[in-house]
Amino acid sequence: MSFLVRQVRLFLCAVQFLTRLPTPALKAFEPDWISRSARYFPLVGLLVGAICAAVFWTASQVWSGALPALLTIAVGVLVTGAFHEDGLADTADGLGGGLTQEKRLQIMKDSRIGTYGALALGLTLAVKVAALSALTPAAGAGALIAAHATGRGASVLAMSALPYVGALEASKWKPAPERLRLGEVLCALVLAAAPLWVVAGWGAGLAVGGALALALALTARRLVGGYTGDVLGAIEQVFELGFLLGVSALARLASAHG
């Protein structure tokens, strides 16, 4: 298999793993492909973000208020099949409801949503809608592309920094994630940073998103010993949330002093 063909297959594997978008069938699948495809997670984020950006910009030409942001967030959930949102809810239930590491991991494996998960999911989606509604169509479109890419980049960083502690039989990730190589992490970071130049206030977005993601990663390491697939989904979501908050805050400050 040539290098280029392998990279295309790894990208398609990442798209299949992270989204519900139609892709060509992969005729051959190697056990470590999902781990090896992590280098392209931010590129998948770019694709999802571009779809959401198109929806937000188009909807903003027709409607005002919160409706364009609501439609955009809804489309993002549809495109990914609520993959990361499910992880956020399970992580909130596990970290908030368990008293021991074993109990927290057990709660995360439960497909039912609890109080902590429902609150985390509802509040996160609501705040994302509010933050996005505060931006102009062009600024919001750029922020969406960057937020989705950098959010996936944050999850790749967490994979490289924390040990995997999930139970394989209950995981969406089979076989168990393998340790990422330095080149794969660097590739993911370059792809995650690629869209930042189109976003005014990207520094504030990275600062707020990074702070929230780091806080969650440290909490997961302390309470469950590392990461699971659910924790990665939660890290992506809180980074995305923080990025939109940072960008919208800086936009508000700039307009107030303009």
N, C-alpha and C positions, 0 to 999 in steps of 0.2 A: 504494500500500500504506500503510495507516494505521500510525501509530507503534506502537500496541499489537500489531497483527498482526505487525509486523516483529520486535518483541522476543520474542514467543512463538516465532516461527520461528527466531530466533537461539538461544533456549534449547533448542529441540528439536535444532538443529544441534549444540550443545554436548553434549547427551545422546547423540546418535548417534556423535559423535566419540570421546567418552571412555568409553562403556559399551557393553554388549550389551543394554541394556534395550529392550524393544519400544516404538516410537514411531510416530506417524502419518507417512506418507511426505511428504516435502517436494516439492511439485510443481514448484517453481521453485528453482533453486540458483544463487546468485551467487558468482563466484570468490573474493570476499574474506570470505565468510560465516564461515569457521572463525576467521579472525583477529578479526572483529567479534564473534563469539560468545564470545571469551575472557573478556569481562566476566562471563559466567555460569558459568565453570569452577568457582568456589567454590560456587555454587548446586547444581551437579551433585554436588560433593563433599558438600554437605549431604544430598542425596538418597541417595547411596551410604552415607554415614555413618549415616543414619537406618535404613537396611536392616540394616547391620551391628550397630547398637545394639540393634535389635529381636531379632536373632539371639542376641547376647550375653546380653541380659537374660533371654530365654526359656530358652536353654540352661542358664543359671546356676540356674534353678529346678529343673532336672532332674538336672544333673551338677555335680560339683565338680572341683577341680584345674584342669589345663590344658585339658581337653576343650572347655569353652565358648569359650575364646580360640582354640583351633585351628579349631573350626567357624566362628567368626566371620571369621577371616582367610581361610579357604577360600571362604566365601561372597563376601567382598569381591573376591577374585581372580576368581571366576566372574562376578560382576556387571560387572566392568571388562574381562573377557577378558585379564587379566594385562597390560593396556596399559602401566601405569607400571612394573610389575615387569620387563617386557621391556626397557624403557628403562634401568632400573637395571643389569641384567646387561650390556647392550651398552655402556653408559658405563664400567662397571668394566673390561670387557675392553679397550676402546679406550684409556682413560687409563692403565691399568696395563700394557698390552702393547705399545704403540707407542713408537718412539723419535723420530719426527718428527710434525709436525702432520698431514701427509698420510697417514701410516701409521695414526695413531690414528683418523682419520675413516674410513679404509678398513676398519679392524677393526670399527668401530661398525656399518658397513653389512652386515657378515657375519651372517647369521641364526643361525649356529652359536654355541653358548655355550662359552666357554673357562673356564680355571681361575679367573681373577679374577671373571668374571661369576657362576660357580656359587657361589663363596665369598661374594661380596657378597649375592647373592640368598638363599642359605640362612641366612646369619647374620642378615640383616635380618629375615627372616620369623620366625626363632627368637627374636630379641630382642623383636620386637613381641608375640609370644605370651607371653613371660615377663613383659613389662611389663604387658600387659593382665590376665594372671592375678593380678597383685598387687593389682588394684583390686576393689572391691565391684561388684556388678551395676549399681547406679545410677551410681556414679562412672565405671565403665568405659563405660557407654552414653553418658554425656555426653562423655567424652574422645574416643570414636570419632567422634561427630558433629563435634566441633570439629577434631579432627586431620585428617579428610578435607577439611573446608572450608578450613582454613588451609594445608594442604599444596598444594591447587590454587591458593590465593592466592599462595603462594611461587613457584609456577611462572609465574604471570602477571607477578609482579615481575621475575623473571629475563628474561622475554620483553621487558619494557620497558627493562631495563638493559643487556642484552648484544646484540651483533649476531648475526644468523643466519648460520651457516656450514655448514649441512647441504647435501648434494647432493640436488637436487629429484627426480632420477630414482629415488632409493632411499628417498625420504621417504614417511611415511604422511600427510604434510601437504601437500596439493596444492590450489592453487598454493602457492608459497613464502609463509611468514608475512609479513604486512605489519606495519609499525610500529604499535604500539598508541597510541591517543590517550589523553590525560590523563584524560578523563572515563571511559573504559573501565577504566583501571587503578584509579581511585578507586572506581568501582562494584564492581569485583572485591574490593577491600580491605574495603569496607563489608559485603559479603556474607560474606566470610571471617571478619570479626570478630563477625558477628551471633550465633553460638552460644556465644561465650566465656563469657557470663554464667551458663551452666548448669554450668560446669566449675570445681570447686575446684582451685586450683593452676594456672590457665591461664597465669599469668605465667611460672612455671617452664617450662611446656610451650613457650611462645613463645620463651623465652630459649635453651633447648637446641635446639629445632627450628630456630630462626633461625640459630644458630651453625653447625649442621651444614650447612644449606642454603647459607649464605654461603660456608663453606669450600669446598663443592663448586663453587659458581658461580665463585669466584675461581680454583679449580684448572682448571676448564673454559676460562675466559678465557685463562689462562696457557698451557695445553697445546694447545688447539685453536682459540683465537681468539674463542670465543663460545659460542653454544648451538646444539644440534640438538634435534629432537624427543626423542631418547633422553635427552639431558641434562635436558630439562624433566621427563621421567618420573622420572629419578633424583633430581632436586631435590625433587619431590613426595614420593617415598618416604623420603628421609632426613629431611625436615621432619616427616612423619608419625611416623617412628620417634622422632625427638627429642622431639616433643610428648608422646608416650606415656611416654617415659622421664622427662621432667620432671614430669609429673603424678603418675606412680607414685612417684617419689622423694619428692616433697613429701608425698604421702599417707603414705608410710612414716615420714617424719620427724614428721608430725603425730601419728600413732598412737603413736610411741615417746615423745613428750613429753606425750601425753594421759593 
